[in-house]
Amino acid sequence: MYRLAIACLAAGMTLSVQATKLDNSLTPLGAERAGSSDGLIPAWTGGITQPPAGYTPGMHHPDPYADDQPRLVISPANLDEHRTSLPAGLQQMLQTHPDYSIRVFPTRRSAAVPQRIYDATRKNATQAKLISRGNGVQGTTAGIPFPRPESGLEVIWNHIMRYRGDQVRTWTQHAAVLPGGKYALLKRERDILFRYGQPGLDEKDLNNTLLYYKYRVMAPSALAGTALLVQETIDQILAVRKAWRYDRGERRVRRLPSLAYDALQPDTSGMATADVVDAYNGAPDRYEWTLVGKQPMIVPYNSYQVHQQGIPYEQILQPAFVNPQLLRYELHRVWIVEANLRKGFSHPYHKRRFYIDEDSWQVLAVDLYDKKGELVGLQESHSINYYEVPAFFSTLETIYDFKRKRYFVDGLDNNEPMYDFSVELQPINFTPGALRREGN
């Protein structure tokens, strides 16, 4: 009994030390506060916590770093000098396209979230834990569950459960760009109600629900009115994700048998599996997750330029890639996690290597490999701080298919209304009945 008491006391002291680090050497979400020894990565000083002067809600977000100039441009000619700092997919882009380049800007640690998310994260450092063999998380209703991760699974859960606002309505276009550059745009209105992270909820109120998601196709006219509804659980082994689709032609709502893992997303021309939304989502049970470590890497960051209002989509969507003159890359410390497909399961991506921002837990890039171990694709999340919230997440997501020489882009919002974080949404808005009524 005495030894058990000593062991419990020691465990409690260890957890207390972990929580205290979030007040001192670490940021409130678990990143290193200090800058790098070479000065290329500055210290974190709180990120952007208020909109810049002149900003009003509804605007496309003015670039707070518009005066920055690239400190480095990586091209095929100098690739060898920078390979160790680039994801394999970005190296492949440079090797394949002689006219491709990567503009590397000064590092700006802009990520920030509300204080209540920091407070919740500090509590999580002493009480959150994985359950259901890593397929769920217990002991948290808000905040980053594992600010001091000890496994690849804990890191990926930090990404899945990171803060992206309480609710949001968006209007965006997406496009599948075919070889030669031909594409068609599809416009969607999307509503998301995040249950995890809502103030005042306990685990019973949360009821294993991560978020509710719904979209309605606005254009082209042939698909307008088609809609999708998703009720997203946290532990998807305990309770699977539920999804329904409203077909305008049939004027009825159908329950989808599966919208997870490698199932193809509707309305994406077969170019995106269900689990690539938001870089990775859903149950992690089909992969073995390995924490490779943390190191500085050149990744998309503070992508305000490609987000600006009025840019014609044809200027963004070049034949083989997104216009690199509109993209911004920076050197950031990222957690590197490798996911390998378990035996007995199928997926186009047998291995994925994730690069996850230490400041926000946003996946910034993913190298994609097939069953032969060949690099076949690259995902990127071009992210900004939506400083009116504040929350840091993607404004534009891309998937490059190296074998078929095509790519998919989601999040084009330059000529659409800006995200509305003040919209009032309730769970009752995310039911099959609501989907049917809205469709009619």
Order of alpha helices (4+ residues) and beta strands (2+ residues): alpha-beta-alpha-beta-alpha-beta-beta-alpha-beta-beta-alpha-beta-beta-beta-beta-beta-alpha-beta-beta-beta-beta-beta-beta-alpha
